[in-house]
Every structure is written in structure tokens, then in C-alpha cells.
Amino acid sequence: MAHAPQIRIPATYMRGGTSKGVFFRVQDLPAAAQVPGAARDALLLRVIGSPDPYGKQIDGMGGATSSTSKTVIVAKSTRPDHDVDYLFGQVSIDTAFVDWSGNCGNLSAAVGPFAISGGLIDPDRVPDNGIAIVRIWQANIGKTIIAHVPMTNGAVQETGDFELDGVTFPAAEVQLEFMDPAAEEEGAQGAMFPTGQLVDDLDVPGIGTLKATMINAGIPTIFVDAESIGYKGTELQDAINSDDAALKKFETIRAHGALRMGLIKNLDEIAKRQHTPKVAFVARPAGYTASSGKRVDAGDVDLLVRAMSMGKLHHAMMGTAAVAIATAAAIPGTLVNLAAGGGERQAVRFGHPSGTLRVGAEAVQANGEWVVKKAVMSRSARVLMEGWVRVPKA
């Protein structure tokens, strides 16, 4: 009986922010997978261990959560004033589907370190000691990210004392600048606010009419008030992820919000768009105990935010959603801004299930429309394993 051999592909398993993923240089992939298409998707699904009806991804590199079922492809950039192109694939756990519709803000922190260590950056741009500035083209959404990567003795510095809630151990800080983060997605009705309103009445059958801020910044996101859907904003994962009715409610809100934002043409399309948009709920500051047991007091934060990712409440906060939070908080009158107390703001600290995070953005009005030139946050990144990933030959 003939047995298909395994092929091995150079790869690096990295943590970036509160996510983990398998990173590839495009030139290291099999030829058929170096371009978009079915061969690339099939390869990445097999690498991660999907589709898995058991929901565990035992036979792959995935960790059976939205934060750990991720892949990244990096290439030298041919674009002016950019060093690398970064493509992110969110791999579905239980279906044969790779979602290319958005970015991963957390793994964005690992792209610069990976590119430097992988020889994808011009050596003249990388100091032996200090900060390397890596100019990243985020290919999924067509945006620029500037990563500030610390260097020590000619190598990427990975250890340090920067602490990030949701990550157990400290590491070196990587500051990220998301340039012009309002994403103009194909099919969306407009730019930053696709409906033209800071707050809309969103009709959701079976749930009611909800006040919603729908924004394209970092990633398309639908913000609603926690109280309007029966929550306090202090919830941890088990309070929602163990409640099937709640999960269905959030998916219904997401589908109708996506339709209203122009991201889909009919409700049936939402099943093939799992990564975007995100749904998040916000609340005024309140004290709670984070998932680690750490106490977060009301005075520690400007507002509370909980966000859904791939059908589940996220254990911390997606980096792209943090960009959306920073952007919306900077614009007076959005639900995020009002939950933080209203007025003009250049930065907020919000509470999430694992603790707190500070994010910043500067908003200005130009010709009657809001413009955000840059959103800033800090993450960390670390190589967990490097070598070859093996998959059965197709």
C-alpha cells in the first residue's frame, strides 16, 4: 500500500500580543501556495489542523481558539517606502475556510521581528542596538503599520519587562503605529463610518432596535451598549461562551450590522465572513476581577469593553479591535467615547477580560468628516519555535 510522504516547510511559531500563529516567508512555501487560491488555503488548513469536527485541532499547530488558529505570510515589499508585505489568514477551526478579510493587530507585533530575523529587511535599516523601524504593508486591508522593534547586539530583543495583560510573562515592548486606520473596504458604504452616522438605530429581529456605533478602523467593528443587551461589561469568557443563546444573539447582531455596513449583500453571506466585522459591547467604568485573579478597579480604566471573535468572547482584546476602540474613543459622540465620559480624548485605558490596555489615537475633522491619521498601541512578541512544519503531501 502506498503512503503519502510528509513535506516539510520552513516556518516559525510566534506569539504576537495575545495571539499565536505560524509564520512563513512566501518564498519558503510550495510554489502553488505562493499565490492566493485553493492550494494555499488547503495547505494552511492542514498546517493548523482544520477542519476539525472535534474542535481541538489536535493534528495541527492550532490551539482551538480564535487567538491561536492563525497564519501569517511575509514577503519583501515592492511598494515604495515599505519593507515587507504582511498577509494574515484566520483559519476556521471546524470548517474548511481561511478568512482573508481582515488583519490581526496582535500578530502585527511579530511581523517586524520575524522579518528582521528572516533576512527580509535591508541590513542598512537595522541598527545593532536601538530601535529598528519596520514599515509594513498590511495586504489584507491595504494599510501601513510602523513597527518599532528593539535590537540588542545585532539581534531582535525579545525579553524585557513590558507586561501585557492576557500574556503571562513579560517581554520586550514593540510599539505599533497603525497609519490612517479607517479601512475603506470594498463594498462598504463609505469610509470610517459607513452609514454616515456616529450612532445608528440598528434593527435586529428578535432582539430589538439597538444603538450602535459602526466603524471601519483597524477592523470593521459594531459597538453596542452592554446594558442594552443585558450585560454589565464586566463579564469574563465563561459568562458568554457557555451560553448558546448569547452566542446566537451576538451572531445575529453581527450579521445585521455587517449588512448595514455594506460588508455583505445578504444575511447568508455572513457564514463565509467569520473574521469580520467584530461585535463589541461597552460600559462605563466598574470594578471586576480579571480572569487571572487580578483586581481591576473602576478608577483604573476609562471604560469597559468586551469583544467577540470568531463566535466567542475574546479572552483579552484583539489588536485590530483595540485600534477601533482608540479611534472611536477619540471621536466625540460615539458610544465608545460616551462610555469613556465623552469629550475630546487622545488616549483611553479600557478594561477587558484579562485586565487593561492603553491605546491612543488623534482625530480631526476635515471638510465635515472625521479623520484619524494614526492609532498607537504597544504589544510584545516572541519566537516560540522555529524550524519546519510538516504536512502530508497532497
C-alpha positions in Angstrom: 0.0 0.0 0.0 1.4 3.4 -1.0 1.8 6.0 1.7 1.9 9.7 1.0 5.1 11.2 2.4 5.2 14.4 4.5 6.7 17.5 3.2 8.5 20.0 5.4 8.2 23.7 5.1 10.4 26.3 6.9 8.2 28.1 9.5 8.3 29.9 12.8 5.7 29.7 15.5 5.4 33.1 17.2 3.4 34.8 19.8 2.4 38.3 18.9 0.4 40.3 21.6 -2.2 37.9 23.0 -2.3 35.7 19.8 -0.1 32.9 18.4 0.4 31.9 14.8 2.5 30.1 12.3 4.7 32.5 10.2 6.0 31.8 6.7 8.3 33.6 4.3 6.4 33.5 0.9 9.4 32.1 -0.9 9.5 29.1 1.5 6.0 27.9 0.6 5.4 25.3 -2.1 5.1 27.0 -5.5 1.3 26.5 -5.7 0.9 28.1 -2.3 3.0 31.2 -3.1 -0.1 32.8 -4.7 -3.7 33.1 -3.4 -6.0 30.3 -4.1 -7.2 26.8 -3.2 -3.8 25.3 -2.9 -2.6 28.0 -0.4 -5.8 27.6 1.7 -5.6 23.8 1.7 -2.0 24.0 2.9 -2.7 26.4 5.7 -5.8 24.5 6.9 -3.6 21.3 7.1 -0.8 23.1 8.9 -3.3 24.4 11.6 -5.3 21.2 11.8 -8.6 22.2 10.3 -11.3 21.4 9.6 -11.7 19.6 12.9 -15.2 18.4 13.9 -13.8 17.7 17.4 -12.9 21.4 17.7 -9.5 20.7 19.1 -7.0 21.0 16.2 -5.0 18.1 17.7 -3.5 17.1 14.3 -2.0 20.6 13.6 -0.4 23.7 15.1 -3.7 25.4 16.0 -4.8 25.9 19.6 -8.5 25.6 19.1 -9.3 29.2 19.8 -9.6 32.2 17.6 -6.4 33.6 19.1 -4.4 30.6 18.2 -5.8 29.5 14.8 -3.8 31.9 12.7 -1.3 32.0 9.9 1.0 34.8 8.5 2.8 35.1 5.2 5.5 37.8 4.9 7.4 38.9 1.8 9.8 41.6 0.8 7.7 44.6 -0.4 7.9 46.1 -3.8 5.9 49.1 -2.6 7.7 52.4 -2.2 8.6 53.3 1.4 7.7 49.8 2.7 9.9 47.0 3.8 7.6 44.0 3.9 4.1 42.9 2.8 2.2 41.1 5.6 -0.8 38.8 4.8 -2.9 37.3 7.6 -5.1 34.2 7.4 -7.6 33.5 10.1 -8.2 29.7 9.9 -11.6 28.4 10.9 -11.5 25.6 13.5 -14.3 23.4 12.4 -14.9 24.3 8.7 -12.6 24.3 5.7 -12.3 28.0 5.4 -9.5 30.6 5.7 -10.8 34.2 6.2 -8.6 36.8 4.5 -11.0 39.7 5.1 -9.1 41.4 7.9 -5.9 42.0 9.8 -4.7 40.6 13.2 -3.4 43.5 15.2 -1.8 41.3 17.8 0.3 39.3 15.3 1.2 42.6 13.7 3.7 43.0 16.6 5.5 39.8 15.5 5.8 40.7 11.8 8.7 43.2 12.3 10.8 40.8 14.5 10.1 37.9 12.1 11.1 40.0 9.0 14.3 41.1 10.6 15.3 37.6 11.8 14.3 36.1 8.4 16.5 38.4 6.4 13.7 40.3 4.7 14.8 43.8 5.8 17.7 45.7 4.3 20.6 45.4 6.8 21.3 49.2 6.5 17.9 49.8 8.1 18.5 47.6 11.1 20.8 49.0 13.9 22.9 46.7 16.0 21.5 48.5 19.1 18.4 50.7 19.4 15.1 50.6 17.6 14.6 49.2 14.1 11.8 50.9 12.2 10.0 48.3 10.1 7.5 49.7 7.5 4.8 47.0 7.0 2.2 46.9 4.2 -0.9 45.1 5.6 -2.0 43.4 2.5 -5.5 42.3 3.7 -6.8 45.8 4.3 -4.3 47.9 2.3 -2.9 49.8 5.2 0.6 50.8 6.6 1.8 49.7 10.0 5.0 51.0 11.5 6.7 48.6 14.0 9.3 49.8 16.4 11.4 46.7 17.1 14.1 46.8 19.9 17.5 45.5 18.9 20.4 44.4 21.1 23.8 43.3 19.8 22.5 42.8 16.3 19.6 40.6 17.2 15.9 41.3 17.9 15.4 41.8 21.6 12.6 39.5 22.8 12.9 39.6 26.6 12.2 42.6 28.7 10.0 44.0 31.5 7.0 45.1 29.4 3.8 43.5 30.8 0.7 42.9 28.7 -2.5 41.7 30.4 -3.5 38.4 28.8 0.1 37.3 28.5 1.6 35.6 31.5 5.3 36.6 31.2 6.9 40.0 30.5 8.8 40.6 27.3 10.3 43.4 25.2 7.9 46.2 24.1 7.1 46.6 20.4 5.3 49.8 19.7 2.9 49.8 16.7 1.6 52.7 14.7 -1.5 52.0 12.6 -1.4 54.7 9.9 -4.7 56.0 8.6 -6.5 53.2 10.2 -10.0 53.9 8.8 -10.4 50.9 6.4 -12.1 51.6 3.1 -13.3 48.0 2.4 -14.6 47.1 -1.0 -18.4 47.1 -0.8 -18.5 49.2 2.3 -20.8 52.2 2.3 -18.2 54.9 2.9 -15.0 55.0 4.9 -14.7 55.4 8.7 -18.5 55.5 9.4 -20.1 53.5 6.6 -23.6 54.7 7.5 -22.5 58.3 7.8 -23.6 58.4 11.4 -21.7 58.2 14.7 -24.6 56.3 16.3 -27.3 54.4 14.4 -30.5 52.6 15.3 -29.7 49.0 14.3 -32.9 46.9 13.9 -32.1 43.3 14.9 -35.1 40.9 14.6 -35.8 39.0 17.8 -33.6 41.3 19.8 -34.9 44.9 19.1 -33.5 48.2 18.0 -30.1 48.8 19.4 -28.0 52.0 19.5 -24.8 51.1 17.6 -21.6 52.7 16.5 -20.4 51.0 13.3 -16.9 51.9 12.4 -14.2 50.8 9.9 -10.9 51.4 11.8 -8.3 48.7 12.3 -11.1 46.3 11.6 -14.8 46.8 10.9 -16.5 46.8 14.3 -20.0 47.1 15.7 -20.2 48.7 19.1 -23.3 48.4 21.3 -24.0 49.4 24.9 -23.6 46.5 27.3 -26.8 47.3 29.2 -28.9 47.3 26.0 -28.2 43.6 25.5 -28.4 42.6 29.2 -24.7 42.8 30.3 -22.6 44.9 32.6 -19.4 45.0 30.7 -17.5 43.1 33.5 -18.2 39.6 32.0 -15.5 37.0 31.6 -15.4 34.3 28.9 -17.5 31.6 30.6 -20.4 34.0 31.2 -21.0 34.2 27.4 -19.1 31.3 25.8 -21.1 28.8 27.8 -24.4 30.4 26.8 -25.6 29.2 23.4 -28.4 31.7 23.3 -26.0 34.5 23.9 -23.6 33.4 21.1 -26.5 33.2 18.7 -27.6 36.7 19.8 -24.2 38.1 19.1 -24.0 36.4 15.7 -27.4 37.8 14.8 -26.2 41.3 15.7 -23.1 40.8 13.7 -24.9 39.7 10.6 -27.4 42.6 10.7 -24.6 45.1 11.4 -22.5 43.7 8.5 -25.5 44.2 6.2 -26.0 47.7 7.4 -22.3 48.5 7.0 -22.4 47.2 3.4 -19.9 44.4 4.1 -22.3 41.8 2.9 -25.2 42.0 0.4 -27.4 39.4 2.1 -27.5 37.8 5.5 -26.5 34.4 4.1 -23.0 35.7 3.3 -22.1 36.2 6.9 -21.2 32.5 7.2 -18.3 33.0 4.9 -17.1 36.1 6.7 -16.3 34.9 10.2 -13.3 37.2 10.9 -15.1 40.5 10.1 -16.9 42.5 11.3 -16.4 42.2 15.1 -19.0 42.9 17.7 -18.1 44.6 21.0 -20.1 45.9 23.9 -19.1 48.9 26.1 -19.9 50.2 29.5 -18.9 52.9 32.0 -16.1 52.0 34.4 -16.8 49.4 37.1 -14.7 47.1 39.2 -14.2 43.4 38.5 -11.8 40.6 38.9 -9.9 39.7 35.7 -9.5 36.1 34.5 -6.0 36.0 36.1 -7.5 36.9 39.5 -6.1 40.4 39.2 -8.4 43.1 40.6 -9.4 45.9 38.2 -10.9 48.9 40.0 -13.3 51.4 38.3 -10.6 54.1 38.8 -8.1 52.0 36.8 -10.0 52.4 33.5 -11.9 54.9 31.3 -14.4 52.3 30.1 -15.1 48.6 29.8 -15.0 46.7 26.5 -15.8 43.1 25.7 -15.4 41.8 22.1 -16.5 38.7 20.2 -14.0 37.0 17.9 -14.9 34.0 15.6 -18.1 33.4 17.5 -16.7 33.5 21.0 -15.9 36.2 23.6 -12.2 37.0 23.3 -10.0 36.3 26.3 -8.5 39.8 26.1 -8.8 42.1 23.2 -8.0 41.7 19.5 -5.3 44.3 18.4 -7.4 45.5 15.5 -10.4 46.0 17.7 -8.2 47.9 20.1 -7.5 50.3 17.1 -11.2 50.6 16.6 -11.7 51.4 20.3 -8.9 54.0 20.2 -10.4 55.6 17.1 -14.0 55.6 18.3 -13.0 56.9 21.7 -11.2 59.9 20.1 -14.4 61.0 18.2 -16.9 62.8 20.5 -20.4 61.3 20.4 -19.7 57.6 19.5 -20.8 55.0 22.0 -17.2 54.3 22.9 -16.5 57.9 23.5 -19.6 58.4 25.6 -18.8 55.3 27.7 -15.4 56.8 28.5 -17.1 60.1 29.7 -17.4 62.0 26.4 -15.4 64.9 25.1 -12.1 65.1 23.2 -9.6 62.3 24.0 -6.3 61.3 22.6 -6.0 58.1 24.6 -8.0 55.7 26.8 -7.4 52.8 29.1 -10.1 50.2 28.8 -10.8 47.1 30.8 -11.1 43.7 29.1 -11.5 40.1 30.5 -7.7 39.7 31.1 -7.0 43.2 32.5 -6.5 46.6 31.0 -4.9 48.1 27.8 -4.0 51.7 26.9 -4.5 52.8 23.3 -4.2 56.2 21.6 -5.5 58.0 18.5 -5.8 61.6 17.4 -8.9 62.6 15.5 -9.5 65.8 13.5 -12.4 67.0 11.4 -11.7 67.8 7.7 -14.4 69.0 5.4 -17.0 67.9 8.0 -15.7 64.3 8.2 -13.6 62.8 11.0 -10.1 61.7 10.1 -7.7 59.7 12.2 -4.1 59.7 10.9 -2.7 57.2 13.4 -3.6 54.9 16.2 -0.9 53.7 18.6 -0.5 50.8 21.0 2.2 48.7 22.5 2.5 44.9 22.2 5.2 42.3 22.6 6.3 39.3 20.5 8.5 36.3 20.9 9.6 33.3 18.9 8.2 30.1 20.4 9.7 27.6 18.0 11.4 27.7 14.6 12.3 25.1 12.0 10.0 23.2 9.7 6.3 22.4 9.9 5.3 19.1 8.3 2.2 18.3 6.4 1.1 15.2 4.4 1.9 15.7 0.7 -1.4 16.4 -1.2 
